[in-house]
Amino acid sequence: MTSPRAFDFTDEVAIVTGAGSRLAGEIGNGRATAILLARQGAKVALVDYNVDWAQETKRMIDLDGGQSIVIQADVTDEESCKKAVAQTIGAFGTVNILVNIVGVGGAMGDATRLDLAAWDRDFRINVTSMVLMSRYVIPEMRKNGRGAIVNMSSVSGLLGGNPSLLYPTTKGAIIQMTRAMAAQHGPENIRVNCVCPGMVFTPMVRGRGMTDEMRQARINQNLLKQEGTGWDVGYAILFLCSKEAKWITGLIMPVDGGCSLSTFCKDIMVSKSSAMKQIDMSDIFGR
């Protein structure tokens, strides 16, 4: 008997938020995820606030022969999320998959020093945006009798640490939100999982001028002594979205080369070295 082709996403429709990357041709987590889904046959809605970044992702998908559309949206705005989902359904007929990737390093400082207006804004970007997108995608998944949602957190959501209060707090919230959503929507055959990238090297990191010394330090902290990229995160998401993962929900998956098991990584999470004070948490974890 011939086995079906693995990771066949033919007739699947996916929405990927944060599907662009700031540098042309470079691979971030959202761009990698969108390209991989399209390569496997999915029709992909590329949702991003920056249309040019998403258009570059579409160009790369087009070169592969994939199908995608670009949707400009502010995922912190409920009406914008509603329209993005409606545009996807209008173009492709349905939605089976939602990948929530949008996130920022956000406000820096401890509870005594951070800007509370920035805290509210960045919490909405990192957490509320995922609720808003899910609010309008889940009803369509219910019609189909199935669906897959993947939320992006970070190993900082597992480990906490300095110098930011906001970043690990929001990433920890995403982990618990994922578990709650998995419990709530499991009976509807809607799976909800979470990936927690470690110190991945992405265009955001490159664009902020990370030194070779810091880059090597990031590599040295993981057990495999290898540099992670957006492709590593994208492949993990691809699996969780696939029919091969049909019995997996509520999973919190580190994609970190063993960082979350590494003493060095845990030391970084609790360190307040001068080097750490000079960079944003999003630089460390490669958003």
Buried (B, 14 or more C-beta within 10 A) or exposed (E): EEEEEEBBBEEBBBBBBBBBBBBEEBBBBBBBBBBBBBBBBBBBBBBBBBBEBBBBBBEBBEEEEBBBBBBBBBBBBBEBBBBBBEBBBEBBEBBBBBBBBBBBBBBBBEEEEBBEEBBEBBBBBBBBBBBBBBEBBBEBBBEEEBBBBBBBBBBBBBBBBBBBBBBBBBBBBBBEBBBEBBEEBEEEBBBBBBBBBBBBBBBBBBEEEBEEEBBEBBBEBBBEEEBBBBBBBBBBBBBBBBEBBEEBBBBBBBBBBBBBEBEBBBEBBEBEEEEBEEBBBBBBBBB
